[in-house]
């Protein structure tokens, strides 16, 4: 069996196998010398192990430029007509015909849809018959009134008989007039069986189709009236104060990068939507044939800010102990240190910071997950020189 011999030299302990020790005399070397040599090699290895090279990590950084007290709000929305009419039948009935489709342009007076007028045509006939009977009744009581007047003039009838005849005649005339009104109303209802466009426009929605029974006043079609167009956007409560009626804004369109129009805020909703908690804002646009209904538009507005804001890339922000921080670089020692920040809002291109950074600060822009306190860093050659000002990074919103 192979055995091992142990030698103690100070604080070092060396172990040599018996096979090695048997060969040592043959080499003409004393055992103590060999052990000392082995011990020296072990010490050198220990010193090398203790020498650890200092880690220097290359990083990309941004330098905070001059803070701004204004910021740009950017929200997307859709182009809509200023006036949209929800058209419905003035009478109830079953839809028998639809004459237009979505997207079709209609003119004032065009028939859009029809309902079954059979019941209303019967009402016309009934009203006409009632009027005819009322007129015959008027003729009858008129003869009675005239005869009562003749008899009274010859003192053959009392005054009360004449008064009764006149009263009966007046009642018959009133009944005839009511029958005429009923007939006119029935005739109008027959005309109401045709749903007509009251203004020129484009059909944007259809809510009922052939075969459906609709009540009076139920919206059947929506027509966007020709004329002024506007953009409808949804603005959260933290930014709605920046959109006052009359404020001038810029509107650009996804379909045409070169199309930018000057708009003006026309209307701001008085209450927030109960589901999205946003306020509907309408921006009037100048008349331009290139702007079509349904286009997606971006509305940009510049507003003031109470705090001086700077923007940083989203990759520069991280969290530590539940707080939002960035890693700043100490130029004197080339080390990084965490710094808490107060975020104003998130944007499409980065983060707007309201507190925690000042002009001249150097912030690690990428690789924050590898940063530790006092870590040595080296600025890479393609590091960014300065962070964009807050006004250059828009605040974005979603399609209303």
TORKOL-4160 file (C-alpha; in steps of 0.2 Angstrom, whole numbers, padded with zeros to 4 digits, m for minus):
400
<pt num="1" X="0000" Y="0000" Z="0000"/>
<pt num="2" X="0006" Y="0017" Z="m0004"/>
<pt num="3" X="0010" Y="0028" Z="0011"/>
<pt num="4" X="0012" Y="0047" Z="0014"/>
<pt num="5" X="0024" Y="0056" Z="0025"/>
<pt num="6" X="0020" Y="0073" Z="0032"/>
<pt num="7" X="0033" Y="0086" Z="0037"/>
<pt num="8" X="0030" Y="0102" Z="0047"/>
<pt num="9" X="0040" Y="0117" Z="0043"/>
<pt num="10" X="0034" Y="0132" Z="0053"/>
<pt num="11" X="0016" Y="0135" Z="0048"/>
<pt num="12" X="0017" Y="0125" Z="0032"/>
<pt num="13" X="0013" Y="0106" Z="0031"/>
<pt num="14" X="0021" Y="0096" Z="0017"/>
<pt num="15" X="0015" Y="0078" Z="0012"/>
<pt num="16" X="0027" Y="0067" Z="0001"/>
<pt num="17" X="0023" Y="0049" Z="m0004"/>
<pt num="18" X="0035" Y="0035" Z="0002"/>
<pt num="19" X="0039" Y="0031" Z="m0016"/>
<pt num="20" X="0046" Y="0049" Z="m0019"/>
<pt num="21" X="0056" Y="0047" Z="m0003"/>
<pt num="22" X="0064" Y="0031" Z="m0008"/>
<pt num="23" X="0070" Y="0039" Z="m0024"/>
<pt num="24" X="0078" Y="0054" Z="m0015"/>
<pt num="25" X="0094" Y="0046" Z="m0009"/>
<pt num="26" X="0097" Y="0039" Z="m0026"/>
<pt num="27" X="0097" Y="0057" Z="m0033"/>
<pt num="28" X="0110" Y="0061" Z="m0020"/>
<pt num="29" X="0099" Y="0074" Z="m0012"/>
<pt num="30" X="0096" Y="0075" Z="0007"/>
<pt num="31" X="0077" Y="0073" Z="0011"/>
<pt num="32" X="0077" Y="0090" Z="0021"/>
<pt num="33" X="0083" Y="0099" Z="0005"/>
<pt num="34" X="0070" Y="0091" Z="m0006"/>
<pt num="35" X="0056" Y="0096" Z="0007"/>
<pt num="36" X="0063" Y="0113" Z="0008"/>
<pt num="37" X="0062" Y="0115" Z="m0011"/>
<pt num="38" X="0044" Y="0109" Z="m0012"/>
<pt num="39" X="0040" Y="0120" Z="0002"/>
<pt num="40" X="0047" Y="0135" Z="m0008"/>
<pt num="41" X="0037" Y="0131" Z="m0023"/>
<pt num="42" X="0021" Y="0130" Z="m0013"/>
<pt num="43" X="0024" Y="0147" Z="m0006"/>
<pt num="44" X="0026" Y="0155" Z="m0023"/>
<pt num="45" X="0010" Y="0147" Z="m0029"/>
<pt num="46" X="0001" Y="0154" Z="m0013"/>
<pt num="47" X="0008" Y="0172" Z="m0017"/>
<pt num="48" X="0002" Y="0171" Z="m0035"/>
<pt num="49" X="m0015" Y="0165" Z="m0029"/>
<pt num="50" X="m0017" Y="0180" Z="m0017"/>
<pt num="51" X="m0013" Y="0192" Z="m0031"/>
<pt num="52" X="m0030" Y="0196" Z="m0039"/>
<pt num="53" X="m0030" Y="0208" Z="m0054"/>
<pt num="54" X="m0042" Y="0223" Z="m0051"/>
<pt num="55" X="m0057" Y="0222" Z="m0063"/>
<pt num="56" X="m0060" Y="0237" Z="m0074"/>
<pt num="57" X="m0076" Y="0236" Z="m0084"/>
<pt num="58" X="m0079" Y="0247" Z="m0100"/>
<pt num="59" X="m0095" Y="0256" Z="m0100"/>
<pt num="60" X="m0106" Y="0267" Z="m0111"/>
<pt num="61" X="m0111" Y="0283" Z="m0102"/>
<pt num="62" X="m0121" Y="0299" Z="m0105"/>
<pt num="63" X="m0117" Y="0316" Z="m0098"/>
<pt num="64" X="m0132" Y="0326" Z="m0092"/>
<pt num="65" X="m0133" Y="0342" Z="m0102"/>
<pt num="66" X="m0143" Y="0358" Z="m0097"/>
<pt num="67" X="m0160" Y="0355" Z="m0089"/>
<pt num="68" X="m0175" Y="0362" Z="m0097"/>
<pt num="69" X="m0191" Y="0369" Z="m0089"/>
<pt num="70" X="m0202" Y="0364" Z="m0103"/>
<pt num="71" X="m0207" Y="0347" Z="m0110"/>
<pt num="72" X="m0215" Y="0341" Z="m0126"/>
<pt num="73" X="m0231" Y="0331" Z="m0125"/>
<pt num="74" X="m0235" Y="0319" Z="m0139"/>
<pt num="75" X="m0251" Y="0309" Z="m0141"/>
<pt num="76" X="m0258" Y="0299" Z="m0155"/>
<pt num="77" X="m0276" Y="0299" Z="m0160"/>
<pt num="78" X="m0287" Y="0298" Z="m0176"/>
<pt num="79" X="m0295" Y="0310" Z="m0188"/>
<pt num="80" X="m0313" Y="0313" Z="m0186"/>
<pt num="81" X="m0326" Y="0324" Z="m0193"/>
<pt num="82" X="m0331" Y="0339" Z="m0181"/>
<pt num="83" X="m0349" Y="0334" Z="m0183"/>
<pt num="84" X="m0355" Y="0316" Z="m0183"/>
<pt num="85" X="m0374" Y="0312" Z="m0185"/>
<pt num="86" X="m0382" Y="0296" Z="m0178"/>
<pt num="87" X="m0397" Y="0294" Z="m0189"/>
<pt num="88" X="m0412" Y="0284" Z="m0185"/>
<pt num="89" X="m0430" Y="0281" Z="m0190"/>
<pt num="90" X="m0443" Y="0292" Z="m0183"/>
<pt num="91" X="m0455" Y="0277" Z="m0182"/>
<pt num="92" X="m0453" Y="0259" Z="m0177"/>
<pt num="93" X="m0453" Y="0245" Z="m0189"/>
<pt num="94" X="m0444" Y="0231" Z="m0198"/>
<pt num="95" X="m0429" Y="0237" Z="m0210"/>
<pt num="96" X="m0433" Y="0231" Z="m0227"/>
<pt num="97" X="m0419" Y="0239" Z="m0237"/>
<pt num="98" X="m0402" Y="0247" Z="m0235"/>
<pt num="99" X="m0396" Y="0257" Z="m0249"/>
<pt num="100" X="m0378" Y="0263" Z="m0244"/>
<pt num="101" X="m0362" Y="0255" Z="m0237"/>
<pt num="102" X="m0349" Y="0261" Z="m0225"/>
<pt num="103" X="m0337" Y="0273" Z="m0233"/>
<pt num="104" X="m0350" Y="0279" Z="m0246"/>
<pt num="105" X="m0352" Y="0297" Z="m0248"/>
<pt num="106" X="m0371" Y="0303" Z="m0248"/>
<pt num="107" X="m0379" Y="0320" Z="m0252"/>
<pt num="108" X="m0393" Y="0329" Z="m0243"/>
<pt num="109" X="m0410" Y="0320" Z="m0246"/>
<pt num="110" X="m0403" Y="0303" Z="m0252"/>
<pt num="111" X="m0412" Y="0288" Z="m0245"/>
<pt num="112" X="m0401" Y="0278" Z="m0234"/>
<pt num="113" X="m0413" Y="0264" Z="m0228"/>
<pt num="114" X="m0432" Y="0260" Z="m0228"/>
<pt num="115" X="m0443" Y="0251" Z="m0216"/>
<pt num="116" X="m0460" Y="0242" Z="m0220"/>
<pt num="117" X="m0473" Y="0255" Z="m0222"/>
<pt num="118" X="m0488" Y="0244" Z="m0223"/>
<pt num="119" X="m0495" Y="0247" Z="m0206"/>
<pt num="120" X="m0493" Y="0266" Z="m0208"/>
<pt num="121" X="m0501" Y="0266" Z="m0225"/>
<pt num="122" X="m0516" Y="0258" Z="m0217"/>
<pt num="123" X="m0516" Y="0271" Z="m0204"/>
<pt num="124" X="m0517" Y="0284" Z="m0218"/>
<pt num="125" X="m0532" Y="0275" Z="m0225"/>
<pt num="126" X="m0541" Y="0275" Z="m0208"/>
<pt num="127" X="m0537" Y="0293" Z="m0205"/>
<pt num="128" X="m0544" Y="0298" Z="m0222"/>
<pt num="129" X="m0560" Y="0288" Z="m0218"/>
<pt num="130" X="m0562" Y="0297" Z="m0202"/>
<pt num="131" X="m0559" Y="0314" Z="m0210"/>
<pt num="132" X="m0573" Y="0310" Z="m0223"/>
<pt num="133" X="m0585" Y="0305" Z="m0209"/>
<pt num="134" X="m0581" Y="0321" Z="m0200"/>
<pt num="135" X="m0584" Y="0331" Z="m0215"/>
<pt num="136" X="m0601" Y="0323" Z="m0218"/>
<pt num="137" X="m0605" Y="0326" Z="m0200"/>
<pt num="138" X="m0601" Y="0344" Z="m0202"/>
<pt num="139" X="m0613" Y="0346" Z="m0217"/>
<pt num="140" X="m0627" Y="0337" Z="m0207"/>
<pt num="141" X="m0626" Y="0349" Z="m0192"/>
<pt num="142" X="m0624" Y="0364" Z="m0203"/>
<pt num="143" X="m0641" Y="0360" Z="m0210"/>
<pt num="144" X="m0648" Y="0359" Z="m0193"/>
<pt num="145" X="m0640" Y="0375" Z="m0187"/>
<pt num="146" X="m0647" Y="0384" Z="m0203"/>
<pt num="147" X="m0665" Y="0377" Z="m0200"/>
<pt num="148" X="m0664" Y="0382" Z="m0181"/>
<pt num="149" X="m0659" Y="0400" Z="m0186"/>
<pt num="150" X="m0674" Y="0401" Z="m0199"/>
<pt num="151" X="m0686" Y="0395" Z="m0186"/>
<pt num="152" X="m0680" Y="0406" Z="m0172"/>
<pt num="153" X="m0681" Y="0421" Z="m0184"/>
<pt num="154" X="m0699" Y="0417" Z="m0187"/>
<pt num="155" X="m0702" Y="0414" Z="m0168"/>
<pt num="156" X="m0706" Y="0396" Z="m0172"/>
<pt num="157" X="m0692" Y="0390" Z="m0160"/>
<pt num="158" X="m0684" Y="0395" Z="m0144"/>
<pt num="159" X="m0667" Y="0403" Z="m0142"/>
<pt num="160" X="m0661" Y="0388" Z="m0133"/>
<pt num="161" X="m0664" Y="0377" Z="m0148"/>
<pt num="162" X="m0654" Y="0388" Z="m0159"/>
<pt num="163" X="m0639" Y="0389" Z="m0146"/>
<pt num="164" X="m0639" Y="0370" Z="m0146"/>
<pt num="165" X="m0638" Y="0369" Z="m0165"/>
<pt num="166" X="m0624" Y="0381" Z="m0165"/>
<pt num="167" X="m0614" Y="0371" Z="m0152"/>
<pt num="168" X="m0617" Y="0355" Z="m0161"/>
<pt num="169" X="m0610" Y="0363" Z="m0177"/>
<pt num="170" X="m0595" Y="0369" Z="m0168"/>
<pt num="171" X="m0591" Y="0352" Z="m0161"/>
<pt num="172" X="m0592" Y="0344" Z="m0178"/>
<pt num="173" X="m0580" Y="0357" Z="m0185"/>
<pt num="174" X="m0568" Y="0353" Z="m0171"/>
<pt num="175" X="m0569" Y="0335" Z="m0174"/>
<pt num="176" X="m0566" Y="0337" Z="m0193"/>
<pt num="177" X="m0551" Y="0348" Z="m0189"/>
<pt num="178" X="m0544" Y="0334" Z="m0178"/>
<pt num="179" X="m0547" Y="0321" Z="m0191"/>
<pt num="180" X="m0537" Y="0332" Z="m0204"/>
<pt num="181" X="m0522" Y="0333" Z="m0192"/>
<pt num="182" X="m0523" Y="0314" Z="m0189"/>
<pt num="183" X="m0522" Y="0311" Z="m0208"/>
<pt num="184" X="m0508" Y="0323" Z="m0210"/>
<pt num="185" X="m0498" Y="0314" Z="m0196"/>
<pt num="186" X="m0502" Y="0297" Z="m0203"/>
<pt num="187" X="m0495" Y="0303" Z="m0220"/>
<pt num="188" X="m0479" Y="0310" Z="m0212"/>
<pt num="189" X="m0476" Y="0293" Z="m0204"/>
<pt num="190" X="m0477" Y="0285" Z="m0221"/>
<pt num="191" X="m0464" Y="0297" Z="m0227"/>
<pt num="192" X="m0453" Y="0293" Z="m0211"/>
<pt num="193" X="m0452" Y="0275" Z="m0217"/>
<pt num="194" X="m0438" Y="0282" Z="m0228"/>
<pt num="195" X="m0422" Y="0286" Z="m0219"/>
<pt num="196" X="m0414" Y="0301" Z="m0228"/>
<pt num="197" X="m0397" Y="0310" Z="m0226"/>
<pt num="198" X="m0400" Y="0328" Z="m0219"/>
<pt num="199" X="m0382" Y="0334" Z="m0224"/>
<pt num="200" X="m0368" Y="0329" Z="m0236"/>
<pt num="201" X="m0356" Y="0317" Z="m0228"/>
<pt num="202" X="m0348" Y="0300" Z="m0227"/>
<pt num="203" X="m0356" Y="0284" Z="m0219"/>
<pt num="204" X="m0345" Y="0279" Z="m0206"/>
<pt num="205" X="m0355" Y="0266" Z="m0196"/>
<pt num="206" X="m0371" Y="0255" Z="m0199"/>
<pt num="207" X="m0380" Y="0248" Z="m0184"/>
<pt num="208" X="m0395" Y="0240" Z="m0191"/>
<pt num="209" X="m0397" Y="0229" Z="m0207"/>
<pt num="210" X="m0411" Y="0222" Z="m0217"/>
<pt num="211" X="m0423" Y="0211" Z="m0207"/>
<pt num="212" X="m0420" Y="0220" Z="m0190"/>
<pt num="213" X="m0434" Y="0227" Z="m0181"/>
<pt num="214" X="m0429" Y="0244" Z="m0174"/>
<pt num="215" X="m0438" Y="0256" Z="m0162"/>
<pt num="216" X="m0441" Y="0275" Z="m0165"/>
<pt num="217" X="m0425" Y="0285" Z="m0163"/>
<pt num="218" X="m0413" Y="0270" Z="m0162"/>
<pt num="219" X="m0397" Y="0274" Z="m0171"/>
<pt num="220" X="m0396" Y="0265" Z="m0188"/>
<pt num="221" X="m0382" Y="0274" Z="m0197"/>
<pt num="222" X="m0368" Y="0287" Z="m0193"/>
<pt num="223" X="m0364" Y="0300" Z="m0205"/>
<pt num="224" X="m0348" Y="0311" Z="m0204"/>
<pt num="225" X="m0353" Y="0328" Z="m0210"/>
<pt num="226" X="m0342" Y="0336" Z="m0224"/>
<pt num="227" X="m0332" Y="0351" Z="m0218"/>
<pt num="228" X="m0320" Y="0354" Z="m0204"/>
<pt num="229" X="m0310" Y="0339" Z="m0197"/>
<pt num="230" X="m0301" Y="0337" Z="m0181"/>
<pt num="231" X="m0290" Y="0324" Z="m0171"/>
<pt num="232" X="m0297" Y="0316" Z="m0156"/>
<pt num="233" X="m0284" Y="0311" Z="m0143"/>
<pt num="234" X="m0285" Y="0304" Z="m0125"/>
<pt num="235" X="m0274" Y="0313" Z="m0112"/>
<pt num="236" X="m0271" Y="0307" Z="m0094"/>
<pt num="237" X="m0275" Y="0318" Z="m0080"/>
<pt num="238" X="m0257" Y="0322" Z="m0076"/>
<pt num="239" X="m0255" Y="0331" Z="m0093"/>
<pt num="240" X="m0273" Y="0337" Z="m0097"/>
<pt num="241" X="m0269" Y="0354" Z="m0089"/>
<pt num="242" X="m0257" Y="0357" Z="m0104"/>
<pt num="243" X="m0271" Y="0356" Z="m0116"/>
<pt num="244" X="m0282" Y="0371" Z="m0114"/>
<pt num="245" X="m0295" Y="0377" Z="m0127"/>
<pt num="246" X="m0287" Y="0388" Z="m0139"/>
<pt num="247" X="m0269" Y="0381" Z="m0137"/>
<pt num="248" X="m0259" Y="0380" Z="m0153"/>
<pt num="249" X="m0252" Y="0362" Z="m0157"/>
<pt num="250" X="m0244" Y="0353" Z="m0171"/>
<pt num="251" X="m0252" Y="0338" Z="m0180"/>
<pt num="252" X="m0242" Y="0326" Z="m0190"/>
<pt num="253" X="m0248" Y="0310" Z="m0199"/>
<pt num="254" X="m0242" Y="0293" Z="m0200"/>
<pt num="255" X="m0247" Y="0291" Z="m0219"/>
<pt num="256" X="m0237" Y="0306" Z="m0224"/>
<pt num="257" X="m0221" Y="0311" Z="m0215"/>
<pt num="258" X="m0220" Y="0327" Z="m0224"/>
<pt num="259" X="m0238" Y="0333" Z="m0219"/>
<pt num="260" X="m0238" Y="0344" Z="m0203"/>
<pt num="261" X="m0252" Y="0355" Z="m0199"/>
<pt num="262" X="m0255" Y="0369" Z="m0186"/>
<pt num="263" X="m0270" Y="0364" Z="m0175"/>
<pt num="264" X="m0279" Y="0371" Z="m0161"/>
<pt num="265" X="m0287" Y="0363" Z="m0146"/>
<pt num="266" X="m0306" Y="0366" Z="m0148"/>
<pt num="267" X="m0313" Y="0355" Z="m0134"/>
<pt num="268" X="m0308" Y="0346" Z="m0118"/>
<pt num="269" X="m0319" Y="0334" Z="m0109"/>
<pt num="270" X="m0326" Y="0340" Z="m0092"/>
<pt num="271" X="m0324" Y="0323" Z="m0085"/>
<pt num="272" X="m0312" Y="0308" Z="m0087"/>
<pt num="273" X="m0318" Y="0292" Z="m0095"/>
<pt num="274" X="m0323" Y="0280" Z="m0081"/>
<pt num="275" X="m0313" Y="0265" Z="m0089"/>
<pt num="276" X="m0297" Y="0273" Z="m0096"/>
<pt num="277" X="m0297" Y="0288" Z="m0084"/>
<pt num="278" X="m0291" Y="0299" Z="m0098"/>
<pt num="279" X="m0299" Y="0315" Z="m0104"/>
<pt num="280" X="m0305" Y="0317" Z="m0122"/>
<pt num="281" X="m0297" Y="0331" Z="m0131"/>
<pt num="282" X="m0302" Y="0338" Z="m0149"/>
<pt num="283" X="m0290" Y="0347" Z="m0159"/>
<pt num="284" X="m0296" Y="0357" Z="m0174"/>
<pt num="285" X="m0287" Y="0356" Z="m0191"/>
<pt num="286" X="m0287" Y="0367" Z="m0206"/>
<pt num="287" X="m0295" Y="0361" Z="m0221"/>
<pt num="288" X="m0283" Y="0350" Z="m0231"/>
<pt num="289" X="m0288" Y="0337" Z="m0244"/>
<pt num="290" X="m0274" Y="0326" Z="m0239"/>
<pt num="291" X="m0281" Y="0323" Z="m0222"/>
<pt num="292" X="m0294" Y="0309" Z="m0223"/>
<pt num="293" X="m0306" Y="0302" Z="m0210"/>
<pt num="294" X="m0299" Y="0288" Z="m0199"/>
<pt num="295" X="m0280" Y="0293" Z="m0202"/>
<pt num="296" X="m0269" Y="0291" Z="m0187"/>
<pt num="297" X="m0261" Y="0308" Z="m0181"/>
<pt num="298" X="m0249" Y="0313" Z="m0168"/>
<pt num="299" X="m0253" Y="0329" Z="m0159"/>
<pt num="300" X="m0237" Y="0338" Z="m0151"/>
<pt num="301" X="m0238" Y="0352" Z="m0138"/>
<pt num="302" X="m0225" Y="0361" Z="m0128"/>
<pt num="303" X="m0229" Y="0364" Z="m0110"/>
<pt num="304" X="m0220" Y="0372" Z="m0095"/>
<pt num="305" X="m0214" Y="0362" Z="m0081"/>
<pt num="306" X="m0212" Y="0367" Z="m0063"/>
<pt num="307" X="m0196" Y="0356" Z="m0061"/>
<pt num="308" X="m0181" Y="0357" Z="m0072"/>
<pt num="309" X="m0181" Y="0341" Z="m0081"/>
<pt num="310" X="m0168" Y="0330" Z="m0090"/>
<pt num="311" X="m0170" Y="0314" Z="m0099"/>
<pt num="312" X="m0159" Y="0298" Z="m0099"/>
<pt num="313" X="m0160" Y="0282" Z="m0109"/>
<pt num="314" X="m0172" Y="0269" Z="m0101"/>
<pt num="315" X="m0157" Y="0257" Z="m0100"/>
<pt num="316" X="m0148" Y="0269" Z="m0088"/>
<pt num="317" X="m0162" Y="0267" Z="m0074"/>
<pt num="318" X="m0163" Y="0252" Z="m0063"/>
<pt num="319" X="m0169" Y="0248" Z="m0045"/>
<pt num="320" X="m0160" Y="0245" Z="m0029"/>
<pt num="321" X="m0169" Y="0242" Z="m0012"/>
<pt num="322" X="m0185" Y="0246" Z="m0020"/>
<pt num="323" X="m0180" Y="0263" Z="m0026"/>
<pt num="324" X="m0176" Y="0269" Z="m0044"/>
<pt num="325" X="m0158" Y="0273" Z="m0046"/>
<pt num="326" X="m0144" Y="0277" Z="m0059"/>
<pt num="327" X="m0126" Y="0273" Z="m0058"/>
<pt num="328" X="m0115" Y="0289" Z="m0059"/>
<pt num="329" X="m0097" Y="0289" Z="m0063"/>
<pt num="330" X="m0084" Y="0298" Z="m0052"/>
<pt num="331" X="m0072" Y="0305" Z="m0064"/>
<pt num="332" X="m0058" Y="0308" Z="m0051"/>
<pt num="333" X="m0058" Y="0289" Z="m0046"/>
<pt num="334" X="m0066" Y="0282" Z="m0061"/>
<pt num="335" X="m0078" Y="0272" Z="m0050"/>
<pt num="336" X="m0097" Y="0271" Z="m0050"/>
<pt num="337" X="m0110" Y="0275" Z="m0036"/>
<pt num="338" X="m0129" Y="0273" Z="m0035"/>
<pt num="339" X="m0139" Y="0288" Z="m0035"/>
<pt num="340" X="m0158" Y="0289" Z="m0031"/>
<pt num="341" X="m0169" Y="0298" Z="m0044"/>
<pt num="342" X="m0187" Y="0305" Z="m0046"/>
<pt num="343" X="m0195" Y="0300" Z="m0062"/>
<pt num="344" X="m0207" Y="0312" Z="m0070"/>
<pt num="345" X="m0213" Y="0301" Z="m0083"/>
<pt num="346" X="m0208" Y="0288" Z="m0096"/>
<pt num="347" X="m0207" Y="0292" Z="m0114"/>
<pt num="348" X="m0205" Y="0282" Z="m0130"/>
<pt num="349" X="m0186" Y="0286" Z="m0130"/>
<pt num="350" X="m0181" Y="0286" Z="m0112"/>
<pt num="351" X="m0185" Y="0292" Z="m0095"/>
<pt num="352" X="m0188" Y="0310" Z="m0089"/>
<pt num="353" X="m0180" Y="0314" Z="m0073"/>
<pt num="354" X="m0187" Y="0327" Z="m0061"/>
<pt num="355" X="m0174" Y="0326" Z="m0047"/>
<pt num="356" X="m0158" Y="0317" Z="m0043"/>
<pt num="357" X="m0147" Y="0323" Z="m0058"/>
<pt num="358" X="m0139" Y="0339" Z="m0063"/>
<pt num="359" X="m0129" Y="0346" Z="m0077"/>
<pt num="360" X="m0112" Y="0338" Z="m0079"/>
<pt num="361" X="m0116" Y="0321" Z="m0071"/>
<pt num="362" X="m0110" Y="0306" Z="m0080"/>
<pt num="363" X="m0122" Y="0292" Z="m0080"/>
<pt num="364" X="m0120" Y="0274" Z="m0085"/>
<pt num="365" X="m0131" Y="0271" Z="m0100"/>
<pt num="366" X="m0130" Y="0252" Z="m0102"/>
<pt num="367" X="m0125" Y="0237" Z="m0092"/>
<pt num="368" X="m0132" Y="0243" Z="m0075"/>
<pt num="369" X="m0135" Y="0225" Z="m0069"/>
<pt num="370" X="m0116" Y="0223" Z="m0068"/>
<pt num="371" X="m0113" Y="0238" Z="m0058"/>
<pt num="372" X="m0107" Y="0238" Z="m0039"/>
<pt num="373" X="m0102" Y="0251" Z="m0027"/>
<pt num="374" X="m0085" Y="0258" Z="m0031"/>
<pt num="375" X="m0083" Y="0247" Z="m0046"/>
<pt num="376" X="m0068" Y="0253" Z="m0057"/>
<pt num="377" X="m0074" Y="0258" Z="m0075"/>
<pt num="378" X="m0067" Y="0264" Z="m0091"/>
<pt num="379" X="m0077" Y="0275" Z="m0103"/>
<pt num="380" X="m0079" Y="0267" Z="m0120"/>
<pt num="381" X="m0073" Y="0276" Z="m0135"/>
<pt num="382" X="m0091" Y="0277" Z="m0142"/>
<pt num="383" X="m0099" Y="0283" Z="m0126"/>
<pt num="384" X="m0112" Y="0296" Z="m0128"/>
<pt num="385" X="m0107" Y="0314" Z="m0124"/>
<pt num="386" X="m0122" Y="0321" Z="m0117"/>
<pt num="387" X="m0140" Y="0316" Z="m0113"/>
<pt num="388" X="m0154" Y="0324" Z="m0123"/>
<pt num="389" X="m0164" Y="0338" Z="m0115"/>
<pt num="390" X="m0181" Y="0334" Z="m0108"/>
<pt num="391" X="m0189" Y="0344" Z="m0122"/>
<pt num="392" X="m0181" Y="0333" Z="m0135"/>
<pt num="393" X="m0190" Y="0318" Z="m0129"/>
<pt num="394" X="m0209" Y="0318" Z="m0131"/>
<pt num="395" X="m0221" Y="0311" Z="m0119"/>
<pt num="396" X="m0231" Y="0298" Z="m0129"/>
<pt num="397" X="m0249" Y="0292" Z="m0128"/>
<pt num="398" X="m0260" Y="0277" Z="m0135"/>
<pt num="399" X="m0275" Y="0277" Z="m0152"/>
<pt num="400" X="m0294" Y="0285" Z="m0146"/>
